Amino acid sequence: MSFFPRWPLARGATVQPDERLPWGTTGLLGVQHLVAMSGSTILGPLLMGFDPNLAILFSGIGTLIFFVLVGGRVPSYLGSSFSFIAVVIAVTGYAGTGPNPDIGPALGGIIAAGALYAAIGGLVMVTGSGWVERLMPPAVTGAVGAAIGLNLAPVAVKGIEGSGAHVLVALGTLVATALIAVYAPLALRRVSILAGIAAGYALYLLVGNVMGLLPPVSFAELSAAPWFGLPAFRAPRFGAGAMALVAPVAFILVAENLGHIKAIGAMTGRNLDPYIGRGFLGDGIATMVSGFGGGTGVTTYVENMGVMAVTRVFSTLLFIVAAVAAIALGFSPKFGALLRTIPGPVLGGLAVIVFGLIAAAMIRLWVDNRVDFSDPRNLLTVGTALVLGSGNFTVTVGGFSVAGIGTATIAAIGLYQLLGLGRREPVGVAHGMPGAEAEAGPPR
């Protein structure tokens, strides 16, 4: 068998990963995947003060790296991971608006997380993924994911606080995004964050530029920016404290990617388990490459999985198209300048939704996996992780500091395993029903 598929023309209603549609249709559907992921991949770096141009560029590069590592057999797009937001803000002290002036230590931490992630991928390639599922069952991954969302709550609240006009725009953005996500046609619901940005932007222009109740949006930088040019790459700085704080995010990415690959396997009817380790390795290397250039950590995107579920087109060639288009946008300074004009209240309103969904999505994960909260093992694991994460409990030993997300992760994994010593688990109770993890995964 060749390393890459040969992608013959599909004959059935469902297009499998190793098949293709006519080239014109492939191009259009590839652009659709770019649009589907763009809202979140743009929002993630903006909430951390990163350059969204670089995030788009490295999402395309990362997707190509993933494609090569899995031999073109797992359809997936890698975009900015929201799981890094809390730890990046903690490491850099980011104020929440404008470019982040000190992303160097965060980039070093992102590289450390990618290295740990890649190492886990290499180990899974040798030993299989069973130990990962036992170490991080739904009760544990859900607890850590919810802790991430709650840890970010003060950042979201700070983003919507301000004058009456500021709050109006922030809450207007929030309500518009929610209405689009619930009531809009399916195609628009798939890009609800992108549509929410547009709606909030229009409201801000009305309140600020027309009515003068907020500082007007300036388009001077946008007008001066060239259409094509090199992005402003940033260099990492490696500090033990920042690396120790950010690296544990790798465990969230492992659980997320595991769930996504299993879900894609269920949708396609293919056994993709042999590619789990290679997927981890590809995602880890992509995160390291992104960190070395000034981009965000990356992960597989559920938005693109949603598009595949609706269209029943799983051809991996679509993601080559999406990746190449993203790289082209990354080399457009004008595109980056446009993204930097998005007003602070708009980002604040979106942050409330996104950070809240990170926590709320974990409830769905527990429900879908039938986690039994009458079992004290699950209840104590989740409760402890939520308090440590939302309270940002920090432990300092010598020159090392581990803040809320790190302590929540360590506590959830460690306490769950400790409370399982000597126990016999009823099948499908403590760990969740077998195979259910394919239905949902931790947040980005």
VEXLOSE-366637 format. One record per atom (N, C-alpha, C): y, z, x. Coordinates in pm, whole numbers, padded with zeros to 5 digits, always signed. Each point is the difference from the previous one (the first is absolute). Layout:
<atoms>
YZX;...
</atoms>
This chain:
<atoms>
-00119+00000+00084;+00119+00000-00084;+00124+00000+00088;+00097-00089-00031;+00123-00009+00078;+00085+00125-00021;+00092+00026+00095;+00084+00120-00009;+00089-00006-00123;+00061-00116-00027;+00082-00019-00120;-00077-00082-00102;+00028+00020-00129;-00061-00087-00102;+00049-00143+00015;-00066-00092-00071;+00043-00140+00001;+00087-00033-00122;+00009+00091-00096;+00085-00013-00117;-00019-00133-00074;-00118-00024-00057;-00015-00120-00082;+00083+00012-00128;+00027-00112-00063;+00078-00001-00123;-00078+00071-00110;+00066+00092-00069;-00066+00080-00104;-00037-00087-00119;-00114+00032-00061;-00046-00074-00117;+00002+00086-00127;-00001+00133+00015;-00007+00087-00116;+00135+00057-00037;+00001+00082-00107;+00124+00062-00047;+00050+00106+00097;-00093+00068+00068;+00036+00101+00100;-00008-00063+00138;+00109+00014+00074;+00004-00056+00136;-00031+00112+00098;-00112-00011+00070;-00046+00104+00090;+00081+00000+00130;-00007+00110+00079;+00078+00006+00125;-00025-00116+00096;-00124-00053+00001;-00032-00108+00094;+00010-00138-00064;+00074-00009-00112;+00026-00128-00066;+00152-00023-00004;+00038-00118-00047;+00143-00030-00009;+00028-00087-00121;+00128-00003-00037;+00050-00092-00100;+00064-00119+00071;+00043-00104-00073;+00075-00108+00064;+00119+00057+00078;+00041-00068+00108;+00097+00057+00091;+00134+00029-00066;+00043-00084-00092;+00127+00026-00069;-00005+00129-00080;-00109+00020-00072;-00017+00123-00079;-00014+00121+00091;-00068-00018+00111;-00013+00110+00097;+00137+00045+00049;+00088-00096+00029;+00134+00035+00046;+00078+00077-00104;-00005-00044-00126;+00074+00068-00107;-00053+00141-00022;-00130+00017-00003;-00058+00133-00022;+00024+00091+00119;+00007-00057+00120;+00032+00080+00117;+00141+00056-00008;+00096-00082-00045;+00137+00048-00018;+00005+00108-00108;-00083-00015-00103;-00007+00103-00105;-00040+00135+00060;-00093+00001+00092;-00040+00124+00066;+00114+00057+00085;+00078-00087+00062;+00115+00046+00077;+00099+00072-00092;+00027-00058-00116;+00092+00063-00095;-00057+00131-00051;-00130+00004-00027;-00062+00121-00054;+00015+00118+00094;-00011-00024+00130;+00008+00112+00095;+00141+00029+00045;+00094-00095-00023;+00131+00011+00064;+00081+00119-00048;-00007+00034-00129;+00080+00111-00049;-00029+00130+00074;-00126+00035+00010;-00037+00124+00067;+00020-00008+00150;-00031-00115+00059;+00014-00013+00145;+00147+00002+00041;+00089-00044-00089;+00144+00010+00027;+00049+00143-00023;-00045+00063-00109;+00047+00133-00034;-00043+00104+00102;-00125-00007+00047;-00052+00099+00094;+00089+00019+00122;+00029-00106+00076;+00085+00018+00118;+00141+00044-00033;+00056-00046-00112;+00134+00042-00037;+00006+00150-00024;-00105+00059-00057;-00002+00143-00026;-00015+00081+00128;-00044-00064+00107;-00012+00067+00130;+00112-00038+00096;+00088-00092-00041;+00106-00046+00088;-00046-00101+00103;-00116-00063-00022;-00050-00104+00090;+00060-00135-00039;-00011-00096+00090;+00048-00135-00026;-00102-00073-00089;+00039-00037-00124;-00097-00066-00087;-00043-00137+00052;+00087-00064+00078;-00039-00127+00061;-00122+00016+00089;+00002+00106+00082;-00114+00026+00088;-00124+00038-00081;+00020+00074-00108;-00115+00039-00084;-00067-00122-00059;+00080-00095-00050;-00056-00124-00055;-00071-00079+00110;+00065-00011+00116;-00059-00075+00111;-00135+00059+00040;-00005+00131+00018;-00126+00061+00047;-00103+00012-00111;+00043-00007-00125;-00100-00006-00107;-00075-00132+00008;+00072-00109+00031;-00067-00128+00016;-00089-00003+00123;+00050+00051+00112;-00080+00005+00122;-00122+00089-00019;+00021+00115-00064;-00112+00092-00025;-00106-00062-00089;+00042-00076-00100;-00096-00066-00089;-00085-00100+00077;+00062-00073+00093;-00077-00095+00081;-00098+00073+00092;+00042+00114+00056;-00091+00080+00084;-00120+00047-00082;+00027+00052-00119;-00108+00045-00089;-00093-00116-00033;+00058-00115-00031;-00078-00119-00035;-00098-00035+00111;+00048+00002+00123;-00086-00035+00114;-00110+00104+00020;+00036+00129-00011;-00098+00106+00027;-00113+00000-00103;+00029-00036-00125;-00106-00002-00102;-00060-00138-00015;+00032-00090+00093;-00058-00133-00004;+00039-00081-00121;+00117+00029-00058;+00046-00076-00116;-00084+00022-00124;-00069+00114-00009;-00092+00022-00112;+00042+00111-00096;+00110+00070+00029;+00051+00104-00090;+00142-00038-00040;+00023-00038-00126;+00134-00039-00041;+00091+00122-00013;+00104+00005+00082;+00088+00117-00003;+00131-00032+00072;+00108+00063-00048;+00131-00011+00065;+00039+00138+00050;+00057+00008+00120;+00046+00126+00057;+00151+00010-00013;+00047+00103-00069;+00143+00022-00015;+00038+00141+00043;+00128+00033-00008;+00050+00131+00042;-00070+00112-00076;-00047+00100+00072;-00068+00113-00061;+00098+00110-00037;-00001+00042-00126;+00085+00109-00045;-00047+00135+00054;-00123+00006+00049;-00053+00126+00050;+00075+00049+00124;+00073-00089+00066;+00073+00038+00121;+00139+00056-00031;+00049-00015-00122;+00140+00030-00029;+00033+00146+00031;-00081+00093-00050;+00031+00142+00016;+00003+00039+00147;-00099-00044+00077;-00006+00043+00140;+00108-00068+00084;+00034-00125-00034;+00109-00066+00073;+00132+00071-00024;+00027+00038-00124;+00122+00073-00032;+00001+00135+00073;-00116+00065+00005;-00007+00130+00068;+00024-00014+00150;-00054-00104+00061;+00014-00020+00144;+00142-00039+00038;+00063-00085-00081;+00130-00056+00037;+00118+00075-00060;-00025+00084-00101;+00111+00066-00067;+00089-00099-00074;-00058-00107-00051;+00075-00107-00065;+00075+00053-00122;+00128-00038-00012;+00085+00051-00107;-00022-00072-00133;-00063-00116+00001;-00033-00067-00125;+00082-00123-00029;+00101-00032+00078;+00080-00119-00024;+00027-00072+00133;+00001-00134-00008;+00031-00081+00118;-00113-00004+00100;+00024-00065+00115;-00103-00009+00104;-00032+00138+00058;-00127+00021+00032;-00044+00124+00063;+00035-00007+00149;+00087+00090+00049;+00047-00013+00140;-00103+00043+00104;-00108+00067-00041;-00091+00057+00100;-00145-00025-00040;-00038-00129-00008;-00136-00029-00045;-00099-00003+00116;+00047+00009+00124;-00090-00007+00114;-00118+00096-00007;+00024+00132-00021;-00114+00093-00009;-00093-00031-00116;+00057-00047-00113;-00084-00035-00114;-00090-00118+00033;+00053-00097+00073;-00081-00115+00041;-00115+00044+00090;+00028+00096+00091;-00107+00053+00083;-00109+00065-00084;+00042+00073-00104;-00097+00062-00090;-00079-00103-00079;+00067-00106-00044;-00069-00107-00073;-00106-00065+00088;+00033-00021+00126;-00099-00057+00093;-00118+00095+00017;+00027+00132+00008;-00108+00098+00012;-00090-00004-00123;+00061-00012-00119;-00079-00008-00122;-00086-00127+00000;+00060-00111+00044;-00077-00124+00008;-00115+00009+00098;+00022+00068+00113;-00107+00015+00099;-00114+00085-00055;+00035+00109-00069;-00104+00084-00061;-00075-00078-00107;+00073-00076-00079;-00059-00083-00105;-00096-00102+00060;+00043-00067+00106;-00085-00100+00065;-00124+00064+00061;+00015+00121+00056;-00115+00070+00057;-00102+00034-00108;+00050+00044-00115;-00091+00028-00113;-00070-00129-00041;+00074-00111-00002;-00062-00127-00034;-00111-00038+00096;+00023+00020+00129;-00104-00029+00098;-00123+00086-00021;+00022+00128-00033;-00112+00090-00025;-00078-00041-00124;+00072-00040-00105;-00067-00044-00123;-00080-00127+00024;+00050-00088+00087;-00076-00121+00031;-00135+00032+00062;-00007+00113+00072;-00124+00039+00066;-00089+00084-00092;+00061+00090-00078;-00078+00100-00075;-00005-00023-00149;+00082-00089-00055;+00009-00016-00144;+00108+00089-00059;+00031-00019-00128;+00112+00069-00064;-00041+00123-00080;-00129+00034-00002;-00045+00113-00082;+00067+00131+00036;+00020+00023+00130;+00059+00128+00042;+00147+00010-00041;+00069-00115-00008;+00139+00002-00045;+00006+00044-00146;-00089-00052-00083;-00002+00035-00141;-00036+00147-00020;-00085+00054+00087;-00035+00142-00012;+00114+00089+00050;+00069-00044+00104;+00108+00080+00056;+00123+00001-00090;+00027-00114-00065;+00120-00013-00082;-00035-00054-00138;-00066+00080-00082;-00031-00041-00137;+00127-00002-00085;-00008-00046-00125;+00121-00011-00084;+00078+00130-00015;-00068+00115-00004;+00072+00127-00012;+00095+00021+00117;-00044-00038+00120;+00080+00020+00121;+00110-00104+00011;-00035-00129-00013;+00101-00105+00014;+00106+00010-00108;-00041+00038-00122;+00097+00018-00107;+00095+00115+00028;-00052+00108+00056;+00085+00116+00032;+00104-00035+00105;-00041-00073+00103;+00094-00037+00106;+00101-00101-00053;-00046-00097-00078;+00092-00098-00057;+00104+00064-00090;-00042+00093-00084;+00094+00070-00088;+00098+00084+00082;-00049+00061+00107;+00088+00080+00086;+00109-00086+00063;-00033-00124+00034;+00099-00091+00056;+00111-00026-00101;-00038-00031-00125;+00101-00025-00101;+00089+00120-00027;-00060+00120-00008;+00078+00120-00026;+00087+00037+00120;-00048-00027+00120;+00080+00028+00119;+00128-00084+00002;-00005-00118-00062;+00115-00090-00002;+00096+00028-00116;-00036+00091-00090;+00084+00024-00118;+00145+00036+00036;+00026+00089+00098;+00140+00030+00033;+00078-00122+00048;-00067-00092+00070;+00067-00122+00046;+00041-00086-00118;-00088-00013-00099;+00031-00080-00118;+00115+00061-00079;-00003+00131-00019;+00106+00067-00076;+00134-00015+00071;-00001+00013+00132;+00124-00016+00076;+00057-00140-00017;-00087-00098-00014;+00044-00139-00012;+00070-00031-00131;-00027+00077-00106;+00063-00028-00128;+00117+00093-00028;+00020+00102+00083;+00112+00092-00020;+00130-00064+00047;+00109+00033-00069;+00131-00054+00038;+00094+00005-00117;+00099-00089+00001;+00096-00007-00109;-00068-00048-00128;+00075+00007-00110;-00056-00046-00127;-00041-00145+00003;+00081-00085+00064;-00033-00142+00009;-00123-00022+00088;-00011+00078+00109;-00116-00009+00089;-00128+00034-00078;+00003+00109-00073;-00117+00041-00079;-00031-00104-00107;+00104-00057-00061;-00021-00102-00103;-00078-00118+00055;+00041-00050+00117;-00069-00115+00060;-00143+00037+00039;-00017+00119+00060;-00133+00042+00043;-00096+00012-00119;+00046+00068-00106;-00086+00017-00117;-00018-00132-00075;+00104-00085+00003;-00013-00132-00062;-00106-00082+00070;-00002+00006+00133;-00103-00071+00078;-00138+00054-00034;-00011+00132-00008;-00128+00064-00032;-00050-00046-00137;+00087+00006-00101;-00040-00037-00137;-00034-00149-00008;+00082-00084+00065;-00026-00144-00004;-00135-00033+00062;-00030+00061+00114;-00129-00024+00066;-00116+00045-00087;+00015+00116-00064;-00106+00050-00087;-00021-00091-00121;+00109-00046-00061;-00012-00088-00116;-00067-00132+00038;+00037-00054+00115;-00061-00125+00046;-00149+00020+00026;-00034+00113+00063;-00141+00027+00034;-00087+00016-00124;+00059+00042-00111;-00079+00027-00121;+00007-00115-00100;+00119-00059-00021;+00019-00092-00112;+00015-00147+00040;+00025-00029+00125;+00023-00140+00040;-00130-00079-00004;+00009-00134-00001;-00122-00082+00011;-00075+00034+00128;-00129-00029-00001;-00087+00041+00110;+00051-00049+00135;+00045-00125+00007;+00046-00054+00128;+00117+00080+00054;+00090+00045-00087;+00115+00078+00044;-00039+00144+00031;-00098+00054-00073;-00046+00136+00028;-00058+00009+00140;-00060-00107+00048;-00060+00000+00133;+00105+00019+00109;+00124-00038-00027;+00108+00013+00098;+00108+00092-00056;-00042+00109-00065;+00096+00087-00068;+00099+00066+00096;-00044+00032+00122;+00094+00060+00095;+00107-00100+00041;-00041-00124+00025;+00096-00105+00035;+00098-00022-00116;-00053-00006-00122;+00086-00018-00117;+00091+00122-00020;-00052+00120+00028;+00082+00121-00011;+00115+00000+00100;-00026-00049+00122;+00107-00012+00099;+00109-00094-00052;-00040-00113-00057;+00097-00096-00052;+00082+00060-00114;-00067+00071-00091;+00071+00060-00113;+00097+00108+00047;-00044+00086+00092;+00087+00105+00051;+00117-00057+00079;-00027-00107+00076;+00105-00065+00078;+00109-00055-00093;-00044-00066-00109;+00096-00056-00095;+00083+00111-00064;-00063+00112-00033;+00073+00112-00059;+00101+00056+00099;-00038+00011+00128;+00094+00051+00100;+00119-00093+00016;-00024-00132+00002;+00111-00095+00012;+00098+00016-00115;-00053+00026-00120;+00086+00021-00116;+00083+00127+00015;-00069+00109+00036;+00067+00130+00009;+00090+00009+00124;-00044-00058+00113;+00075+00010+00125;+00098-00112+00021;-00049-00123+00010;+00087-00113+00032;+00093-00039-00114;-00043+00014-00126;+00082-00041-00114;+00086+00115-00052;-00062+00116-00025;+00072+00113-00060;+00065+00090+00103;-00041-00008+00126;+00062+00079+00106;-00036+00147+00000;-00110+00038-00064;-00039+00141-00008;-00085+00043+00120;-00045-00095+00080;-00077+00026+00121;+00049-00094+00109;-00024+00033+00128;+00041-00092+00107;-00064-00137-00021;+00077-00107+00003;-00057-00133-00027;-00097-00045+00109;-00097-00080-00040;-00093-00059+00096;+00075-00104+00083;-00012+00008+00131;+00063-00096+00089;-00104-00105+00042;+00042-00127-00010;-00090-00110+00037;+00045-00066+00130;+00084+00070+00078;+00050-00058+00124;-00113-00025+00099;-00088+00099+00017;-00112-00017+00094;-00092-00112-00046;-00022-00009-00131;-00087-00105-00053;+00059-00138+00028;+00130-00014-00017;+00064-00130+00024;-00006-00040+00147;+00013+00100+00088;+00004-00030+00144;-00139-00021+00060;-00104+00050-00065;-00136-00006+00058;-00053-00142+00001;-00063-00043+00108;-00060-00135+00004;-00127-00006-00083;-00036-00120-00039;-00123-00017-00078;-00124+00026+00084;+00004-00037+00126;-00117+00017+00087;+00042+00067+00130;-00085+00088+00050;+00027+00069+00125;-00103+00106+00027;+00002+00055+00120;-00096+00104+00037;+00039+00133-00065;-00098+00074-00052;+00031+00133-00054;+00031+00098+00113;+00060+00113-00038;+00035+00103+00100;-00118+00096+00016;-00084-00028+00100;-00117+00084+00023;+00044+00137+00053;-00080+00103-00030;+00028+00136+00045;-00118+00050+00084;+00030+00082+00098;-00104+00050+00091;-00043+00141-00040;-00127+00031+00011;-00048+00135-00032;+00028+00098+00111;+00004+00129-00034;+00003+00109+00098;-00115+00093-00035;-00071+00043+00100;-00121+00079-00023;+00026+00147+00029;-00007+00081-00106;+00013+00144+00012;-00118+00068-00065;-00054+00102+00064;-00121+00064-00051;+00019+00054-00141;+00116+00061-00026;+00022+00058-00132;+00002-00104-00110;+00073-00110+00022;+00009-00106-00100;-00137-00066-00022;-00073-00021+00108;-00131-00063-00012;-00096+00089-00076;+00005+00131+00024;-00088+00093-00071;+00034+00005-00148;+00128-00020-00034;+00042+00006-00140;-00039-00126-00076;+00013-00116+00065;-00020-00127-00069;-00147-00044+00001;-00072+00030+00108;-00137-00052+00016;-00094+00033-00116;+00008+00119-00064;-00093+00029-00111;+00009-00096-00118;+00110-00076-00009;+00009-00099-00108;-00116-00099+00008;-00059-00015+00118;-00113-00092+00016;-00113+00034-00097;-00020+00128-00029;-00109+00038-00090;+00027-00050-00142;+00128+00000-00040;+00035-00054-00132;-00025-00150-00003;+00038-00070+00106;-00020-00143+00005;-00149-00035-00001;-00081+00081+00066;-00145-00023+00000;-00055+00009-00142;+00035+00106-00070;-00050+00018-00137;+00051-00111-00091;+00125-00039+00019;+00059-00105-00083;-00069-00133+00022;-00015-00039+00126;-00062-00128+00032;-00146-00003-00044;-00068+00114+00014;-00138+00010-00046;-00009-00031-00149;+00087+00063-00080;+00000-00024-00144;+00035-00143-00034;+00095-00058+00074;+00042-00137-00030;-00111-00100+00030;-00068+00015+00113;-00106-00094+00035;-00115+00010-00099;-00034+00123-00041;-00106+00016-00099;+00041-00059-00134;+00129+00014-00037;+00047-00056-00126;-00005-00153+00003;+00039-00059+00112;-00006-00146+00012;-00145-00047-00005;-00089+00076+00064;-00142-00034-00007;-00051+00003-00143;+00044+00100-00078;-00042+00009-00140;+00055-00117-00081;+00124-00041+00026;+00061-00109-00075;-00066-00135+00032;-00039-00019+00125;-00058-00129+00041;-00152-00004-00015;-00062+00115-00018;-00145+00005-00004;-00064-00018+00136;+00079+00022+00106;-00050-00012+00137;-00010+00138+00064;-00098+00019+00085;-00011+00125+00076;+00087-00012+00125;+00116+00064-00003;+00094-00007+00112;-00009+00122+00090;-00097+00089-00025;-00013+00120+00083;-00014-00031+00149;-00069-00108+00040;-00009-00029+00144;+00136-00026+00066;+00103-00024-00080;+00132-00030+00056;+00095+00119-00004;-00048+00117-00046;+00088+00116-00012;+00053+00042+00137;-00090+00014+00097;+00044+00039+00134;+00093-00101+00062;-00031-00128-00018;+00086-00105+00054;+00136+00001-00070;+00000+00033-00130;+00125+00010-00073;+00086+00114+00052;-00063+00117+00024;+00073+00113+00059;+00059-00039+00136;-00081-00066+00082;+00045-00039+00134;+00118-00096-00009;-00011-00100-00090;+00109-00095-00016;+00128+00064-00048;-00012+00090-00097;+00117+00070-00053;+00061+00091+00107;-00085+00066+00079;+00050+00086+00106;+00074-00076+00108;-00058-00112+00042;+00066-00082+00102;+00132-00056-00055;+00000-00043-00126;+00122-00053-00060;+00109+00106-00005;-00038+00125-00030;+00098+00109-00002;+00056+00026+00140;-00085-00006+00101;+00048+00019+00137;+00096-00112+00042;-00035-00123-00030;+00087-00114+00035;+00135+00015-00069;-00002+00038-00127;+00124+00021-00074;+00085+00110+00062;-00064+00111+00038;+00072+00110+00061;+00063-00037+00133;-00067-00082+00078;+00055-00041+00130;+00124-00088-00015;+00014-00066-00118;+00114-00089-00018;+00111+00057-00085;-00020+00117-00059;+00103+00060-00084;-00029-00007-00148;-00123-00039-00038;-00037-00010-00140;-00067+00126-00051;-00031+00000-00128;-00065+00114-00065;-00152-00006+00018;-00068+00111-00028;-00145-00003-00009;-00041-00083-00120;-00114-00065+00006;-00041-00093-00106;-00133+00043-00061;-00025-00051-00118;-00123+00029-00071;-00029-00112-00099;-00123-00005-00050;-00035-00098-00103;+00078+00030-00128;+00031-00105-00076;+00092+00015-00113;-00071-00020-00134;+00015+00099-00088;-00063-00006-00130;+00066-00105-00089;+00130-00032+00023;+00065-00103-00079;-00073-00133+00013;-00040-00033+00121;-00071-00125+00022;-00139+00003-00062;-00061+00118-00002;-00129+00014-00068;+00017-00024-00150;+00112+00046-00055;+00028-00024-00142;+00014-00147-00031;+00068-00073+00088;+00015-00144-00020;-00136-00067+00004;-00085+00039+00094;-00134-00058+00009;-00082+00031-00124;+00013+00122-00052;-00077+00038-00119;+00039-00085-00120;+00128-00034-00010;+00049-00080-00113;-00038-00147+00016;+00021-00056+00119;-00022-00143+00020;-00146-00035+00026;-00078+00098+00044;-00140-00021+00041;-00008-00098+00118;+00105-00005+00081;+00002-00082+00120;+00004+00095+00119;-00110+00005+00076;-00014+00093+00112;+00000-00070+00135;+00030-00128+00003;-00003-00077+00124;+00087+00065+00106;-00057+00026+00116;+00076+00064+00107;+00107-00092+00058;-00010-00131-00027;+00102-00092+00051;+00137+00027-00064;+00003+00059-00119;+00127+00033-00064;+00082+00094+00088;-00069+00088+00070;+00070+00102+00078;+00052-00055+00133;-00060-00111+00045;+00058-00071+00114;+00137-00056-00040;+00006-00061-00119;+00126-00055-00050;+00104+00110-00015;-00039+00111-00064;+00093+00111-00022;+00049+00057+00132;-00090+00013+00097;+00036+00058+00130;+00098-00090+00075;-00026-00130+00001;+00088-00093+00070;+00139-00001-00065;+00005+00005-00134;+00129+00003-00069;+00075+00129+00033;-00070+00112+00008;+00064+00127+00034;+00056-00003+00141;-00074-00057+00094;+00048-00011+00138;+00127-00085+00005;+00004-00109-00079;+00119-00085-00004;+00121+00079-00050;-00019+00084-00104;+00110+00082-00051;+00044+00102+00104;-00094+00049+00080;+00033+00097+00104;+00094-00056+00105;+00002-00133+00016;+00088-00064+00096;+00127-00054-00066;+00037+00058-00115;+00123-00038-00068;+00094+00119-00006;+00097+00011+00091;+00097+00110-00006;+00076+00007-00131;+00022-00114-00066;+00071+00001-00128;-00082+00074-00106;-00131-00020+00002;-00086+00072-00094;+00008+00151+00024;-00001+00039+00126;+00011+00142+00032;+00135+00056-00041;+00107-00077+00022;+00134+00045-00039;+00010+00018-00151;-00065-00088-00075;-00002+00014-00146;-00067+00130-00042;-00111+00032+00064;-00072+00123-00036;+00084+00125+00033;+00078-00007+00106;+00081+00115+00039;+00119+00023-00093;+00028-00094-00088;+00109+00022-00097;-00046+00078-00121;-00129+00026-00013;-00049+00074-00117;+00062+00139+00000;+00071+00039-00106;+00074+00126+00000;-00090+00123+00000;+00055+00111+00054;-00074+00125+00008;-00049+00053-00134;+00082+00000-00107;-00050+00051-00129;-00119-00078-00054;-00004-00131+00029;-00114-00081-00043;-00127+00047+00071;+00010+00022+00130;-00115+00050+00076;-00038+00139-00047;+00097+00084-00034;-00029+00135-00048;-00080-00002-00128;+00041-00084-00096;-00074-00009-00125;-00142-00050+00019;-00016-00098+00089;-00134-00050+00029;-00084+00104+00071;+00063+00082+00086;-00074+00103+00072;-00062+00101-00096;+00072+00037-00105;-00055+00094-00098;-00128-00056-00060;+00003-00128-00037;-00118-00063-00060;-00114-00009+00100;+00029-00052+00117;-00106-00026+00098;-00063+00130+00049;+00083+00098+00036;-00056+00125+00050;-00077+00074-00110;+00052-00008-00122;-00072+00061-00111;-00134-00066-00025;-00003-00133+00011;-00124-00072-00022;-00104+00031+00107;+00047+00025+00122;-00094+00036+00106;-00078+00124-00040;+00071+00099-00054;-00067+00123-00043;-00080-00022-00128;+00060-00070-00098;-00066-00017-00129;-00124-00087+00010;+00001-00097+00093;-00117-00087+00014;-00124+00078+00041;+00020+00115+00064;-00114+00081+00042;-00072+00062-00119;+00074+00025-00106;-00065+00051-00122;-00096-00105-00053;+00044-00126+00003;-00090-00107-00044;-00122-00008+00091;+00022+00015+00131;-00113-00005+00093;-00102+00108-00032;+00050+00122-00030;-00092+00109-00035;-00073-00029-00130;+00073-00055-00097;-00063-00031-00129;-00103-00110+00015;+00037-00109+00068;-00091-00113+00016;-00127+00039+00076;+00013+00094+00093;-00115+00043+00079;-00067+00125-00057;+00049+00046-00116;-00061+00112-00073;-00013+00124+00089;+00108+00032+00070;+00000+00120+00083;-00002+00122-00091;-00090+00090+00025;-00022+00117-00085;+00088+00116+00046;+00107+00030-00077;+00090+00107+00038;-00045+00136-00053;-00116+00006-00062;-00060+00130-00027;-00074+00052+00123;-00018-00087+00099;-00063+00039+00126;+00109+00061+00089;-00013+00127+00038;+00104+00064+00083;+00024-00072+00132;-00102-00067+00052;+00018-00072+00125;+00108-00106-00013;-00006-00079-00108;+00101-00103-00023;+00135+00062-00032;-00002+00102-00086;+00124+00060-00047;+00078+00063+00116;-00069+00073+00086;+00067+00067+00113;+00049-00101+00104;-00080-00103+00024;+00041-00104+00095;+00128-00067-00046;+00003-00044-00125;+00117-00070-00053;+00121+00093-00006;-00018+00120-00051;+00112+00091-00014;+00064+00036+00133;-00082+00027+00100;+00052+00035+00132;+00078-00116+00061;-00057-00121-00008;+00068-00116+00058;+00133-00028-00069;+00006+00016-00132;+00123-00028-00074;+00111+00098+00040;-00033+00126+00015;+00102+00099+00037;+00049-00023+00143;-00093-00023+00093;+00041-00023+00139;+00084-00126+00014;-00038-00106-00073;+00074-00125+00009;+00136+00008-00067;+00005+00047-00123;+00128+00004-00072;+00095+00103+00060;-00055+00109+00057;+00084+00099+00066;+00033-00034+00143;-00055-00112+00050;+00022-00046+00138;-00032+00109+00102;-00116+00064-00017;-00043+00105+00090;-00021-00057+00140;+00069+00059+00096;-00002-00050+00138;-00062+00102+00094;-00090-00046+00085;-00064+00085+00100;+00043-00048+00138;+00047+00091+00084;+00042-00034+00136;-00085+00078+00099;-00064-00073+00089;-00083+00061+00105;+00048-00058+00132;+00062+00084+00082;+00057-00050+00124;+00109-00100-00029;-00014-00121+00052;+00099-00104-00025;-00038-00092-00115;-00112+00030-00070;-00045-00086-00108;+00039+00060-00135;+00048-00087-00089;+00032+00041-00136;-00072-00094-00097;-00068+00059-00096;-00065-00078-00105;+00062+00042-00132;+00065-00094-00068;+00072+00031-00124;-00088-00025-00122;+00063+00002-00118;-00069+00006-00127;-00114-00098-00021;+00023-00129+00028;-00106-00098-00024;-00119+00026+00092;+00030+00032+00125;-00108+00028+00096;-00078+00124-00037;+00071+00110-00035;-00071+00123-00035;-00078-00017-00130;+00055-00077-00095;-00071-00025-00124;-00128-00079+00024;+00009-00100+00088;-00117-00082+00033;-00108+00084+00067;+00040+00077+00101;-00096+00083+00073;-00064+00102-00093;+00083+00063-00084;-00052+00103-00091;-00096-00060-00102;+00034-00117-00056;-00085-00061-00102;-00137-00037+00057;+00001-00066+00116;-00127-00041+00061;-00080+00122+00044;+00067+00091+00071;-00070+00117+00055;-00051+00093-00108;+00085+00032-00099;-00041+00094-00104;-00113-00056-00085;+00006-00129-00030;-00106-00061-00081;-00134+00009+00072;+00000-00030+00130;-00126+00007+00074;-00047+00145+00015;+00093+00093+00025;-00035+00141+00014;-00064+00054-00127;+00059-00035-00114;-00050+00051-00127;-00129-00070-00045;-00041-00103+00074;-00125-00067-00033;-00117+00046+00083;+00021+00093+00096;-00109+00046+00085;-00106+00072-00082;-00122-00045+00013;-00112+00067-00067;-00012-00029-00146;+00085-00089-00054;-00005-00030-00143;-00086-00122-00026;-00058-00003-00120;-00066-00121-00047;+00086-00058-00111;+00047-00123+00021;+00093-00060-00095;-00077-00075-00108;+00033+00025-00128;-00052-00088-00105;+00056-00140+00020;-00083-00102-00015;+00044-00137+00022;+00115-00036-00094;+00108-00054+00058;+00111-00047-00081;+00098+00106-00042;-00011+00126+00054;+00092+00104-00044;+00108+00025+00104;-00039+00050+00118;+00102+00038+00098;+00063-00121+00066;-00080-00104+00023;+00052-00115+00074;+00051-00109-00091;-00025+00007-00129;+00035-00109-00089;-00122-00087-00023;+00000-00074-00110;-00115-00082-00032;-00018-00110+00103;-00124-00028+00039;-00023-00102+00101;+00058-00134-00042;+00070-00061+00096;+00057-00131-00026;+00133+00001-00071;+00040+00117-00054;+00124+00003-00076;+00121-00018+00088;-00015+00026+00130;+00115-00014+00088;+00049-00143+00007;-00081-00094-00049;+00044-00138+00002;+00108-00028-00102;+00019+00092-00096;+00095-00024-00105;+00141+00039+00037;+00019+00087+00094;+00134+00044+00035;+00002+00052+00140;+00114-00006+00063;+00013+00050+00136;+00128+00078+00016;+00016+00068+00113;+00123+00074+00025;+00119-00093+00005;+00124+00052-00004;+00118-00082+00000;+00022-00068+00133;+00094-00096-00002;+00031-00067+00125;+00063+00097+00091;
</atoms>
